[in-house]
Amino acid sequence: MLKDKKIVVVLPAYNAALTLEQTYKEIPFEIVDDVVLVDDASKDDTIEVGRKLGIKHLIRHDDNKGYGGNQKSCYNKALELGADIVVMLHPDYQYTPQLITAMCSIIANGVYPVVFGSRILGKGALKGGMPMYKYVFNRCLTLFQNILIGQKLSEYHTGYRTFSAEVLRNIDYMADNDDFVFDNEMVSQIFMKGYEIAEITCPTKYFDEASSINFKRSAIYGLGVLRVSLQHRLHKWGIIKGKIY
């Protein structure tokens, strides 16, 4: 615990057998109370590696539910366990677990209710090997989102996020898409509810075993992001009523 807050780390996994152990061993268990691993019908032995590591809360989807569907199971379980703070950490070792203490401290001390680890603050993205087209894609989408949503985040697309349980309970994340655009719908919901998001600089690593989507899926994701941003603005103006709000 930290400041008497129960901290649960959730690991949304898909084919993470080669990187799960390295990720798990860097989690700061001096403050983390529980770990939840959700295996989204992996084709490797992710779930077996989780058992060997002694992860107590293991969930396996018999059918692949998608990145968003995986996170839904993660958050539902974390809240069921009585979490006060929930850390969403990819088990592919692209993001360092060593920032968990800093991110949780911001929430535990009541400074912000949500904290993102940003690859764009500083030079973490390109230094870590992010492909240039993805970097440009990220920057352009983020600019568009900031204009329409009325915020100043450095990026909306990080997979390293920490939430207070209050935020998770007060947004309807179960109404969000089951694919990658889930993350952006959550951000839109968080801002629509009036919560603020803090960011800290986060290094990142791009290597063969780290998860990454191809150009086609990136393009589909980008279109989804544009849709969410427009929906957010139109809902704010009262022109439409977005179902996720």
Residue, then its C-alpha position, 0 to 999 in steps of 0.5 A: m500500500l501507499k498512503d493506505k491505498k490498495i494498489v493493483v497492477v493489471l497486465p493485459a496480455y497477448n502472446a507475452a510469454l517471452t517478456l512477462e517474467q522480466t516485466y513482473k520482476e521489476i514491479p515494486f512489490e513494496i507498494v503493490d498489493d495485487v497483480v492481475l494477468v488477463d490472457d486474451a487467448s494467447k497462442d503461446d504459454t503466457i498463462e503458464v508463465g504467469r502461474k510459474l511466477g506465482i501470479k494469484h489472479l489469472i484470467r484466460h479468455d477462451d476467445n480473443k476479445g481484443y485489446g479493449g475487451n482485455q482491459k475491461s476484464c482487467y479493470n473489473k477484476a481490480l475493482e472486485l479486489g477492492a483496488d484504490i489505485v489501478v495501474m495498467l501495464h503492458p507485459d511486453y516490457q515496452y514500458t518500464p515498471q520502475l515508474i509505478t511508484a511515482m505514478c501511484s504517488i501522484i494519485a495517492n497524495g490526491v494531486y491528480p486522479v489519473v496519470f499517464g506515462s508519456r513517450i513523447l515528453g522528452k525524447g523517449a519515443l524516438k530514442g527507444g526505437m519508435p518508427m518515424y511514421k508512428y511518431v508523426f502519426n502520434r503527434c498529428l493525432t494528438l494535436f487534432q485531439n487536443i484541439l477538439i477535446g480542449q486539452k494539452l496532453s503530450e500524447y493520447h496513445t500511451g499504453y501505460r496508465t494509472f487510475s484512481a478507482e473512483v475514476l474507473r467507477n464513474i466512467d462507463y468503460m464497458a460501453d467502449n470499443d473492444d479494439f485499440v480505440f478503447d484507450n481513446e474512448m476512456v480518455s474522452q470519458i475521463f475528460m467529459k466527467g471533469y477529471e484531469i490527467a497528469e503525465i510523466t516522462c516515460p522511456t520506451k523500448y521497441f524490439d521484436e517481442a514488444s507488441s505493435i500494430n502494423f500500418k493497416r491497423s494503425a490507419i484503422y486506429g487513427l480513423g477511430v481516434l478521429r471519430v472519438s474526438l469529433q464525437h466528444r466535441l459534438h457531445k459537448w456542444g449538445i448536437i449529439k448524445g454519445k452512447i459512451y457518456 
